[in-house]
Amino acid sequence: MNQRHARRPAPRPPEGTPAPAELARMARSGLAGAARLAHWADAALGPGRDGGTADGKATLSEATAERAAADLGLTAAQIRAEWDTARLAGLVEVHGDSARPGWRLRAWDRDDSAVLRGWVALFDAWSLASPEPADHEPAAVAEVVSAMPQVLSFLQLSAGPVPVEQLLDLLQQRVTELRTERCEVPYEPGTTRPGDAAPAASGPVVSSPSAVEAPRPAEVAPLAPLLDWSLHALASVGALTCGDGQATLTPLGSWAVWVKLEQICVAAQSPAGNIEQGAEDMLRGCAQLRPNAARAEYRAWLAARTVGSAVTELIDAARGEDALLRGLAFEALRVVGAPAEPDVRAVVDEPTLRPYALLWLAEHDGADPEDAHEVLTREEATWLWVDTAAAVSDHGEAPMLVRHLESAVQPTVPQLLDEVRAVGHPRTVQVLVALAAAHPDPALAKAVRRAAFQVHTGG
């Protein structure tokens, strides 16, 4: 085993997380009804008991539910709900048509870790805690269940109430990502869904660009009732509270999400141990990752820290001299989302960070990433071009720097050189020298070298 892996400390829980004993107390309180019913079933229905069922098995028949309701002072419906909770939390274990006490029930009063593991098991099964909406496609329900971890992560990072509208927007984005990852065309009523028989075609089916664009606002509506179902199911297991159009994780819910994110964190760690590093080293470790893998690394890194300290670290890293880290820091801030907005707005007047901050804010406000650059002035766009070129020059390959010419807002190279010389970026000379060395056109390379010399000499 790599000894460096063996020595890594686990990320610490977020500030304000109750102590394990207090969390266990909360879990015992939330599961008190289920534990009471499980103890009752163990005493009254177990094989060999005088009150056992006719077949000697601890099954919850209609008669058993009625008897438990009478003994415990509850309704039969409440008994069935508590029985389901006890099963999901591992307080009872069902084997075929029989049930028996789970090991957690035996350890319930003396082992806090067993109680917490039972509550986490219930949390993991939140989608089974409430009946699925009957009027929605099973595929849509499955997508929402798959997307909810990101919604819960956002709630955990926010560390407070979040408007349900904001959660709906995040849910829609995540569902869209899931469909895109499957190369699935977003479907509407009347269109072919994945798995349905497709019409015969004479050649391969190629979707047009419009077929994979983000779903229109009208497509958000069907997800609203599914989000409502998800939030109420999570509330029923004690993971969050809902009210006044907002949702808030409970202390237990916040802790459970952190536990899950820590597990992802451990699984996603790169050989360099990016998760436990400071922002600069983490970003350097992510520099060679593909975008999806880098975002997963950012999420795990963020989950191990409070949102305030994480955002501060990222912005400090962006202020450094390495242009690559500047761009990556703002990519990580995109993963943070809304909680980072005040800090990003606060750096808009810093010349080095201004173009990145303006683009971040434009995308946060709903601009298409491909159109977000329109918020920049010509001078700001040119400064950003030089800064990005500096990152490519330091960390990329020569062909990438040559291709970077195509991203300039100026229509011709002479115009680009004139405006680059005027914009005053501190890395202008190095960028132009590197571009001249990399470009295969001798005439263009000569012009770029001349521009670099003029900037260097103040001409």
C-alpha positions as CSV (number, residue, x, y, z in Angstrom):
1,M,0.0,0.0,0.0
2,N,1.1,3.5,-0.7
3,Q,2.2,4.8,2.7
4,R,1.1,8.3,1.8
5,H,-2.5,7.0,1.4
6,A,-2.3,5.3,4.8
7,R,-1.4,8.5,6.6
8,R,-4.1,10.8,5.2
9,P,-6.4,12.2,7.8
10,A,-10.1,12.1,7.1
11,P,-11.7,15.5,6.3
12,R,-13.2,17.1,9.4
13,P,-16.9,17.6,9.7
14,P,-18.3,21.1,9.0
15,E,-18.2,23.7,11.8
16,G,-21.1,23.5,14.0
17,T,-21.7,19.7,13.5
18,P,-23.0,18.3,16.8
19,A,-20.8,15.8,18.7
20,P,-21.5,12.1,17.8
21,A,-23.3,11.5,21.2
22,E,-25.7,14.4,20.4
23,L,-26.2,13.1,16.9
24,A,-27.0,9.7,18.3
25,R,-29.5,11.2,20.7
26,M,-31.2,12.9,17.8
27,A,-31.3,9.7,15.8
28,R,-32.7,7.7,18.8
29,S,-35.4,10.4,19.2
30,G,-36.3,10.3,15.5
31,L,-36.4,6.5,15.4
32,A,-38.0,6.0,18.8
33,G,-41.3,4.8,17.4
34,A,-39.7,2.3,15.1
35,A,-37.4,1.0,17.9
36,R,-40.4,0.7,20.2
37,L,-42.4,-1.3,17.7
38,A,-39.3,-3.5,16.9
39,H,-38.9,-4.3,20.6
40,W,-42.6,-5.0,20.9
41,A,-42.4,-7.4,17.9
42,D,-39.4,-9.1,19.4
43,A,-41.2,-9.7,22.7
44,A,-44.7,-10.5,21.5
45,L,-44.2,-12.3,18.1
46,G,-40.9,-14.1,18.2
47,P,-40.9,-17.9,17.8
48,G,-41.8,-19.6,21.0
49,R,-43.5,-16.6,22.5
50,D,-47.0,-17.1,23.9
51,G,-48.2,-14.3,21.8
52,G,-46.6,-15.5,18.7
53,T,-48.4,-15.8,15.4
54,A,-50.0,-19.0,14.4
55,D,-47.1,-19.9,12.1
56,G,-44.5,-18.9,14.7
57,K,-43.0,-16.2,12.5
58,A,-42.6,-12.5,13.2
59,T,-44.7,-11.4,10.3
60,L,-46.8,-8.2,10.3
61,S,-50.2,-9.5,9.2
62,E,-53.3,-7.4,9.4
63,A,-54.2,-9.0,12.7
64,T,-50.6,-8.3,14.0
65,A,-50.9,-4.7,13.0
66,E,-54.2,-4.3,14.8
67,R,-52.8,-6.0,17.9
68,A,-49.7,-3.8,17.9
69,A,-51.9,-0.7,17.5
70,A,-54.0,-1.7,20.5
71,D,-50.9,-2.5,22.6
72,L,-48.9,0.6,21.7
73,G,-51.8,3.1,21.5
74,L,-51.4,3.8,17.8
75,T,-53.4,3.3,14.6
76,A,-52.8,0.4,12.3
77,A,-51.6,2.9,9.6
78,Q,-49.0,4.3,12.1
79,I,-47.9,0.8,13.0
80,R,-47.3,0.0,9.3
81,A,-45.4,3.2,8.8
82,E,-43.2,2.6,11.9
83,W,-42.6,-1.0,10.7
84,D,-41.4,0.2,7.3
85,T,-39.0,2.6,9.1
86,A,-37.8,-0.2,11.3
87,R,-37.0,-2.3,8.3
88,L,-35.2,0.5,6.4
89,A,-33.1,1.3,9.5
90,G,-32.2,-2.3,10.1
91,L,-34.0,-2.6,13.4
92,V,-35.8,-5.6,12.0
93,E,-34.6,-7.9,9.2
94,V,-37.1,-9.4,6.9
95,H,-36.3,-12.8,5.3
96,G,-38.9,-14.0,2.9
97,D,-42.2,-13.9,4.8
98,S,-40.6,-13.8,8.2
99,A,-38.8,-11.1,10.2
100,R,-36.4,-11.1,13.1
101,P,-34.7,-8.4,15.2
102,G,-31.8,-6.7,13.6
103,W,-28.4,-6.5,15.3
104,R,-28.9,-2.7,15.6
105,L,-31.9,-3.3,17.9
106,R,-29.7,-5.4,20.2
107,A,-27.2,-2.6,20.4
108,W,-29.7,0.3,20.4
109,D,-29.3,1.5,24.0
110,R,-25.5,1.0,24.3
111,D,-23.9,1.7,21.0
112,D,-24.1,5.2,19.5
113,S,-22.4,4.1,16.3
114,A,-25.0,1.4,15.7
115,V,-27.8,4.0,16.1
116,L,-26.1,6.4,13.7
117,R,-25.5,3.7,11.1
118,G,-29.2,2.7,11.4
119,W,-30.2,6.3,10.8
120,V,-27.8,6.6,7.8
121,A,-29.4,3.4,6.4
122,L,-32.8,5.1,6.6
123,F,-31.4,8.2,5.0
124,D,-30.0,6.2,2.1
125,A,-33.5,4.7,1.6
126,W,-35.3,8.0,1.6
127,S,-36.9,7.3,-1.8
128,L,-38.6,4.2,-0.4
129,A,-40.0,6.1,2.6
130,S,-42.9,7.7,0.7
131,P,-44.9,6.3,-2.2
132,E,-43.7,7.4,-5.6
133,P,-45.9,9.8,-7.5
134,A,-48.3,7.6,-9.5
135,D,-48.7,10.0,-12.4
136,H,-45.0,10.2,-13.4
137,E,-42.9,8.0,-15.6
138,P,-40.6,5.6,-13.6
139,A,-37.7,6.8,-15.7
140,A,-38.3,10.4,-14.6
141,V,-38.6,9.3,-10.9
142,A,-35.3,7.4,-11.3
143,E,-33.6,10.5,-12.8
144,V,-34.7,12.7,-9.9
145,V,-33.5,10.1,-7.3
146,S,-30.1,10.0,-9.1
147,A,-29.9,13.8,-9.2
148,M,-30.9,14.4,-5.5
149,P,-27.4,13.8,-4.1
150,Q,-26.2,17.0,-5.8
151,V,-29.2,18.9,-4.4
152,L,-28.4,17.6,-1.0
153,S,-24.8,18.5,-1.4
154,F,-25.8,22.1,-2.3
155,L,-28.1,22.3,0.8
156,Q,-25.2,21.1,2.9
157,L,-22.7,23.6,1.4
158,S,-25.3,26.4,1.9
159,A,-25.6,25.6,5.6
160,G,-29.0,27.2,5.9
161,P,-32.4,27.6,4.3
162,V,-32.4,27.5,0.4
163,P,-35.4,28.5,-1.7
164,V,-37.2,25.6,-3.3
165,E,-37.1,27.5,-6.6
166,Q,-33.3,27.4,-6.5
167,L,-33.3,23.7,-5.7
168,L,-35.6,23.1,-8.7
169,D,-33.2,24.9,-11.0
170,L,-30.3,22.9,-9.7
171,L,-32.4,19.7,-10.1
172,Q,-33.2,20.5,-13.7
173,Q,-29.5,21.2,-14.4
174,R,-28.5,17.9,-12.9
175,V,-31.1,15.9,-14.7
176,T,-30.0,17.6,-17.9
177,E,-26.4,16.5,-17.2
178,L,-27.5,13.0,-16.5
179,R,-29.3,12.8,-19.9
180,T,-26.3,14.4,-21.6
181,E,-23.9,11.9,-20.1
182,R,-26.1,9.1,-21.5
183,C,-26.1,11.0,-24.9
184,E,-29.9,11.1,-24.5
185,V,-32.1,13.6,-26.3
186,P,-34.4,15.3,-23.8
187,Y,-37.8,13.8,-24.4
188,E,-41.3,15.2,-24.3
189,P,-44.7,13.6,-24.5
190,G,-45.3,12.2,-28.0
191,T,-41.6,11.6,-28.7
192,T,-39.6,8.4,-28.5
193,R,-38.1,7.7,-25.1
194,P,-35.0,5.7,-24.3
195,G,-35.7,2.1,-24.7
196,D,-38.8,2.6,-26.9
197,A,-38.8,1.1,-30.4
198,A,-37.5,3.6,-32.8
199,P,-38.7,4.0,-36.4
200,A,-36.7,2.2,-39.0
201,A,-34.1,4.3,-40.6
202,S,-31.9,3.8,-43.6
203,G,-28.8,5.1,-41.9
204,P,-27.4,6.1,-38.5
205,V,-29.5,8.6,-36.6
206,V,-27.6,11.8,-36.0
207,S,-29.2,14.4,-33.6
208,S,-29.0,18.0,-34.5
209,P,-27.3,20.5,-32.1
210,S,-30.7,21.7,-31.0
211,A,-31.6,18.2,-29.9
212,V,-29.1,18.3,-27.0
213,E,-29.4,21.9,-25.9
214,A,-30.7,22.6,-22.4
215,P,-34.4,21.9,-21.9
216,R,-36.7,24.9,-22.3
217,P,-38.3,26.4,-19.2
218,A,-41.6,24.6,-20.0
219,E,-39.8,21.3,-19.3
220,V,-39.0,22.4,-15.8
221,A,-42.6,22.1,-14.6
222,P,-42.9,18.3,-14.6
223,L,-39.9,18.1,-12.2
224,A,-41.6,20.4,-9.6
225,P,-43.9,17.7,-8.1
226,L,-41.0,15.2,-8.1
227,L,-38.9,17.7,-6.2
228,D,-41.8,18.2,-3.8
229,W,-42.1,14.4,-3.3
230,S,-38.3,14.1,-2.8
231,L,-38.2,16.9,-0.2
232,H,-41.2,15.5,1.7
233,A,-39.7,12.0,1.7
234,L,-36.4,13.3,3.0
235,A,-38.4,15.3,5.6
236,S,-40.2,12.1,6.7
237,V,-36.9,10.4,7.6
238,G,-35.7,13.5,9.4
239,A,-33.1,14.7,7.0
240,L,-34.5,18.2,6.3
241,T,-37.4,20.5,7.1
242,C,-39.6,22.3,4.5
243,G,-41.7,25.4,5.0
244,D,-42.3,28.9,3.5
245,G,-40.9,27.8,0.2
246,Q,-37.6,26.9,1.6
247,A,-35.7,23.7,2.6
248,T,-33.1,23.3,5.3
249,L,-31.1,20.2,6.3
250,T,-31.4,19.1,9.9
251,P,-28.2,18.6,11.9
252,L,-28.6,14.9,11.3
253,G,-29.2,15.4,7.6
254,S,-26.2,17.8,7.2
255,W,-24.0,15.2,9.0
256,A,-25.3,12.4,6.8
257,V,-24.6,14.3,3.6
258,W,-21.1,15.1,4.9
259,V,-20.6,11.4,5.6
260,K,-21.6,10.5,2.0
261,L,-19.4,13.2,0.6
262,E,-16.5,12.1,2.7
263,Q,-16.9,8.6,1.3
264,I,-16.9,10.1,-2.2
265,C,-13.9,12.1,-1.2
266,V,-12.0,9.0,-0.2
267,A,-13.0,7.2,-3.3
268,A,-12.2,10.1,-5.6
269,Q,-8.8,11.0,-4.2
270,S,-6.0,11.2,-6.7
271,P,-2.6,9.8,-6.1
272,A,-1.4,13.3,-5.1
273,G,-4.0,13.5,-2.3
274,N,-5.7,16.5,-3.7
275,I,-8.6,16.4,-1.3
276,E,-6.5,17.2,1.8
277,Q,-4.4,19.9,0.1
278,G,-4.8,23.6,0.2
279,A,-6.6,25.3,-2.7
280,E,-3.5,25.9,-4.8
281,D,-2.1,22.4,-4.6
282,M,-5.6,20.9,-5.1
283,L,-6.1,23.0,-8.3
284,R,-2.7,21.9,-9.6
285,G,-3.6,18.3,-9.0
286,C,-6.8,18.8,-11.0
287,A,-5.1,20.6,-13.9
288,Q,-4.6,17.4,-15.9
289,L,-8.0,15.9,-15.2
290,R,-10.9,15.9,-17.6
291,P,-13.7,18.4,-16.8
292,N,-16.1,15.9,-15.2
293,A,-13.4,14.3,-13.1
294,A,-12.1,17.8,-12.0
295,R,-15.6,18.8,-11.0
296,A,-16.0,15.6,-8.9
297,E,-12.6,16.5,-7.2
298,Y,-13.8,20.0,-6.5
299,R,-17.0,18.7,-5.0
300,A,-15.2,16.4,-2.7
301,W,-12.7,19.1,-1.7
302,L,-15.5,21.5,-1.0
303,A,-17.4,18.9,1.1
304,A,-14.5,18.7,3.5
305,R,-14.6,22.4,4.3
306,T,-17.0,25.1,5.3
307,V,-18.2,27.0,2.3
308,G,-16.8,30.3,3.6
309,S,-13.3,29.1,4.1
310,A,-13.3,27.2,0.8
311,V,-14.4,30.2,-1.2
312,T,-11.7,32.4,0.5
313,E,-9.0,29.8,-0.3
314,L,-10.1,29.6,-4.0
315,I,-10.1,33.4,-4.4
316,D,-6.7,33.7,-2.8
317,A,-5.4,31.1,-5.2
318,A,-6.9,33.0,-8.1
319,R,-5.0,36.2,-7.0
320,G,-1.6,34.4,-7.5
321,E,0.7,34.7,-10.5
322,D,-0.3,31.4,-12.1
323,A,-3.0,32.1,-14.7
324,L,-3.9,28.4,-14.9
325,L,-4.9,28.4,-11.2
326,R,-6.9,31.6,-11.8
327,G,-9.1,29.9,-14.4
328,L,-9.4,26.6,-12.4
329,A,-10.3,28.5,-9.2
330,F,-13.3,30.0,-10.9
331,E,-14.2,26.7,-12.3
332,A,-14.3,25.4,-8.7
333,L,-16.3,28.4,-7.7
334,R,-18.9,27.4,-10.3
335,V,-19.3,24.1,-8.5
336,V,-19.9,26.1,-5.2
337,G,-22.6,28.1,-7.0
338,A,-24.8,30.6,-5.2
339,P,-23.0,30.6,-1.8
340,A,-20.0,32.1,-3.6
341,E,-21.8,35.0,-5.2
342,P,-21.1,37.7,-2.5
343,D,-17.4,36.9,-2.5
344,V,-17.2,36.9,-6.3
345,R,-19.0,40.2,-6.5
346,A,-16.6,41.6,-4.0
347,V,-13.6,41.1,-6.4
348,V,-15.1,42.5,-9.5
349,D,-13.0,45.7,-9.1
350,E,-9.7,43.8,-8.9
351,P,-8.2,44.1,-12.4
352,T,-6.6,40.6,-12.3
353,L,-9.9,38.9,-11.3
354,R,-12.4,41.2,-13.0
355,P,-12.9,39.3,-16.3
356,Y,-13.3,35.9,-14.5
357,A,-15.7,37.4,-11.9
358,L,-17.8,39.0,-14.6
359,L,-18.1,35.8,-16.6
360,W,-18.9,33.8,-13.4
361,L,-21.7,36.3,-12.4
362,A,-23.1,36.3,-15.9
363,E,-23.4,32.6,-16.0
364,H,-24.8,32.6,-12.4
365,D,-27.5,35.0,-13.5
366,G,-28.5,32.6,-16.3
367,A,-26.4,33.7,-19.3
368,D,-25.5,30.9,-21.7
369,P,-21.8,30.1,-21.1
370,E,-21.1,30.6,-24.9
371,D,-22.6,34.1,-24.7
372,A,-21.3,35.1,-21.3
373,H,-18.3,36.8,-22.8
374,E,-20.6,39.5,-24.2
375,V,-20.5,41.1,-20.7
376,L,-16.8,41.9,-21.1
377,T,-15.5,45.1,-22.8
378,R,-13.1,44.7,-25.6
379,E,-10.2,45.5,-23.3
380,E,-11.3,43.0,-20.7
381,A,-11.7,40.3,-23.3
382,T,-8.2,41.0,-24.6
383,W,-6.7,41.0,-21.0
384,L,-8.4,37.6,-20.5
385,W,-7.0,36.3,-23.8
386,V,-3.5,37.2,-22.7
387,D,-4.1,35.6,-19.2
388,T,-5.4,32.4,-20.8
389,A,-2.5,32.4,-23.2
390,A,-0.1,32.7,-20.3
391,A,-1.7,29.6,-18.7
392,V,-1.4,27.7,-22.0
393,S,2.2,28.8,-22.4
394,D,3.1,27.7,-18.9
395,H,1.3,24.4,-18.8
396,G,0.2,23.5,-22.3
397,E,1.8,22.5,-25.6
398,A,2.8,24.7,-28.5
399,P,-0.1,23.7,-30.8
400,M,-2.6,24.7,-28.1
401,L,-1.1,28.2,-28.0
402,V,-1.3,28.5,-31.8
403,R,-5.0,27.4,-31.6
404,H,-5.6,30.0,-28.9
405,L,-5.2,32.7,-31.6
406,E,-8.7,31.6,-32.9
407,S,-10.4,32.6,-29.6
408,A,-9.3,36.3,-29.8
409,V,-12.1,38.8,-30.3
410,Q,-9.9,40.7,-32.8
411,P,-10.6,39.7,-36.5
412,T,-6.9,40.0,-37.5
413,V,-3.5,39.3,-35.9
414,P,-2.3,42.9,-36.4
415,Q,-5.3,44.2,-34.5
416,L,-4.8,41.6,-31.8
417,L,-1.1,42.6,-31.4
418,D,-2.0,46.3,-31.2
419,E,-4.6,45.7,-28.5
420,V,-2.5,43.2,-26.6
421,R,0.3,45.7,-26.4
422,A,-2.1,48.3,-25.1
423,V,-3.8,46.2,-22.5
424,G,-0.9,46.1,-20.1
425,H,-1.0,42.5,-18.9
426,P,2.2,41.7,-17.0
427,R,2.8,38.5,-19.0
428,T,2.4,40.1,-22.4
429,V,6.1,39.8,-23.4
430,Q,6.4,36.1,-22.4
431,V,3.1,35.2,-24.1
432,L,4.2,36.9,-27.4
433,V,7.6,35.3,-27.3
434,A,6.1,31.9,-26.8
435,L,3.6,32.4,-29.5
436,A,6.3,33.5,-31.9
437,A,8.3,30.4,-31.1
438,A,5.3,28.1,-31.6
439,H,3.7,29.5,-34.8
440,P,4.6,27.7,-38.0
441,D,4.1,30.8,-40.2
442,P,7.5,32.6,-40.4
443,A,6.0,36.0,-41.4
444,L,3.5,35.9,-38.6
445,A,6.1,34.7,-36.1
446,K,8.3,37.6,-37.1
447,A,5.5,40.1,-36.5
448,V,4.7,38.7,-33.1
449,R,8.4,38.8,-32.1
450,R,8.5,42.4,-33.1
451,A,5.5,43.2,-31.0
452,A,7.1,41.4,-28.0
453,F,10.3,43.5,-28.5
454,Q,8.3,46.7,-28.6
455,V,6.4,45.9,-25.4
456,H,9.7,44.9,-23.7
457,T,11.4,48.2,-24.7
458,G,8.4,50.3,-24.0
459,G,7.9,51.2,-27.7
